Amino acid sequence: SCRSAFFTTRSPKPPSKTDLSAMQIVFQNPDRSLNPKESVAQSIARAVRLTGLADRAKVGAEVRSLLDRVRLPQRVADLYPADLSGGERQRVAVARALAV
């Protein structure tokens, strides 16, 4: 559902390009954003590589770190979206957003 926010003290300023580049959307239903043919590790690793911040050798470590941050066990890395509960899929989507 969509909610409105009202600002009574001052008008909100539009976000800067820097602000916008730091924002990511995480949909409540992640089923359409997760590729069913990619494992969790592949999906998060793709997001990590898109940033260009982690070299190839460090991508795996960053994937493990992101799984820890969203409180998913490391064994989830080898699973596919269909193997996960809805809440686990949401956390994978959050991990991908955090990667960017």
N, C-alpha and C positions, 0 to 999 in steps of 0.2 A: 504494500500500500504506500501511497505517497503522502508525506506529511509536509506541512508548511512551517517555515520558521519566520518569526517576526522579530525584527530588530528595532527596539524602541530608542536606544541611545544614539545610534548613528547608522547611516546607510552603509550596507556592506559594500566593500569595494570588490570589483571583479578580480578573480584570481590571476596572478601573473603567469607567464609561460613557464617559469620555474615551478610554480605551485602546480600547474596542470600536469607537467611532466612527472611530478612526484605522486600523482593520484592514480589509483587503479580501481576499477570497478570489480566487485565480487558479487555476482548474482546469487540470490537466495537459492536458486535451483541450478547447481553447477553442471548438470548433465549435458547441457549443450555446449559448455565451454571446455569440457574435457574430452580429448580424443579417445574413443573406446579402444583403439588399436595401439595406444601408447601406454607403457607402464607408468606408474606414478613417478619413478625416477626419471624416465625419459621426458615426461611432461614438465617437471620442475627444472630439469637440466636445460631444456630448450629455453625456458624463460631466463635462466641464469646466463646462458650464452648470449642471449639477445642484448644484455646490458653491456657486454664486453668487459666487465670489471674483473671477472674471474678467468684466469687462463685455464687451458684444457686440463692441466694436472690438478687444479683446485676445484673443478666443477663438482666432482663427487663429494668432496668434503662440504661444499656449500649446500648441496642437496641434503646431506645428512643433518647439517645445522638447521636448515629450514624445517625439516621434519620434526626435529626436537623443539623448535620454536612454537610449532602448532600442536605439540604434544601428540604426535603420531609415532608409533614404534617403528624402528628401522626396517622391520620385516615388511612393512607396507610398501616400501620402495619397489619391490618386485611384483606387486599386485597391479591389477588393472581396475579401472573405475567400476566395472560390473561386480568386482569382488568386494567392494567397500560398501559400508552403510552410507546413508545420506549425509550424516554428520561428518563422516570421514572424508567424503567427496568434497564437502564444503571446506574442510580444513586443507585439503590439497589445493583447492582454488585459492585459498588465503595464502598458502605457502608460495604459490606462483606469483601472486600479487606482491608479496614481500620481496621476492627475488628481483623484481623490476624496480 
